């Protein structure tokens, strides 16, 4: 009864701990005289990277540090400039953070054994994914990036575009899996089942991760993608009983 899964990339199928984006954001702001903590860099994770930069820059403490360094609040011109500078920083870092997470290849094989189509979405842009995809070497059917759609997460457009490319509907036949709250919101906004991942990505080591994901609308929460085939089976049984997301 489930016909497809749509997976996030960093922290879900590659880059255990979702380290690459954090390192890039911290370096981006450091070059502008503003120190950003890992926690501040992680807070908006899952959004497209320009929105992510804006969210960091306008957070209360960071905005105050920016004013102290630059004598004014960060504006849209600053966001545009930082995003342009961010792309090469992120691309350079991604080369070292594109390895699949342990067990992911087996999980993908289990999805294939169930006859499922496998789509992916990401807050990375297309040019960033040109670094990641060939290095990861994973068996997926499509890659939809934040730069391919009008708006990234939490909007549903990436997930819906992945469903279109996979040729799968209705939305209740699809499960979205990811390691951020934005992933959960993306799946729910697209009318899909949404499952959170706590132990390999952005929520790694943070207390209350499962509770935050459930509060954001997750239908279930698992430690890693290795647990996903069993959850997909259970969601299929729920669909067979007439349940919907």
Rosetta blueprint (number, residue, H / E / L):
1 X L
2 X L
3 X L
4 X E
5 X E
6 X E
7 X E
8 X L
9 X L
10 X E
11 X L
12 X L
13 X L
14 X E
15 X L
16 X L
17 X L
18 X L
19 X H
20 X H
21 X H
22 X H
23 X H
24 X H
25 X H
26 X H
27 X H
28 X H
29 X H
30 X H
31 X L
32 X L
33 X L
34 X L
35 X L
36 X L
37 X L
38 X H
39 X H
40 X H
41 X H
42 X H
43 X L
44 X L
45 X L
46 X L
47 X L
48 X L
49 X H
50 X H
51 X H
52 X H
53 X H
54 X H
55 X H
56 X H
57 X H
58 X H
59 X L
60 X H
61 X H
62 X H
63 X H
64 X H
65 X H
66 X H
67 X H
68 X H
69 X H
70 X H
71 X L
72 X L
73 X L
74 X L
75 X L
76 X H
77 X H
78 X H
79 X H
80 X H
81 X H
82 X H
83 X H
84 X H
85 X H
86 X H
87 X H
88 X H
89 X H
90 X H
91 X H
92 X H
93 X H
94 X H
95 X L
96 X L
97 X L
98 X L
99 X L
100 X E
101 X L
102 X L
103 X L
104 X H
105 X H
106 X H
107 X H
108 X H
109 X H
110 X H
111 X H
112 X H
113 X H
114 X L
115 X L
116 X L
117 X E
118 X E
119 X E
120 X E
121 X E
122 X E
123 X L
124 X L
125 X L
126 X H
127 X H
128 X H
129 X H
130 X H
131 X H
132 X H
133 X H
134 X H
135 X H
136 X H
137 X L
138 X L
139 X L
140 X L
141 X L
142 X E
143 X E
144 X E
145 X E
146 X H
147 X H
148 X H
149 X L
150 X L
151 X L
152 X L
153 X L
154 X L
155 X L
156 X L
157 X H
158 X H
159 X H
160 X H
161 X H
162 X H
163 X H
164 X H
165 X H
166 X H
167 X L
168 X L
169 X L
170 X L
171 X H
172 X H
173 X H
174 X E
175 X E
176 X E
177 X E
178 X E
179 X L
180 X L
181 X H
182 X H
183 X H
184 X H
185 X H
186 X H
187 X H
188 X H
189 X H
190 X L
191 X L
192 X L
193 X E
194 X E
195 X E
196 X E
197 X E
198 X L
199 X L
200 X L
201 X L
202 X L
203 X L
204 X L
205 X L
206 X L
207 X L
208 X L
209 X H
210 X H
211 X H
212 X H
213 X H
214 X H
215 X H
216 X L
217 X L
218 X L
219 X L
220 X E
221 X E
222 X E
223 X L
224 X L
225 X H
226 X H
227 X H
228 X H
229 X H
230 X H
231 X H
232 X H
233 X H
234 X H
235 X H
236 X H
237 X H
238 X H
239 X H
240 X H
241 X L
242 X L
243 X L
244 X L
245 X L
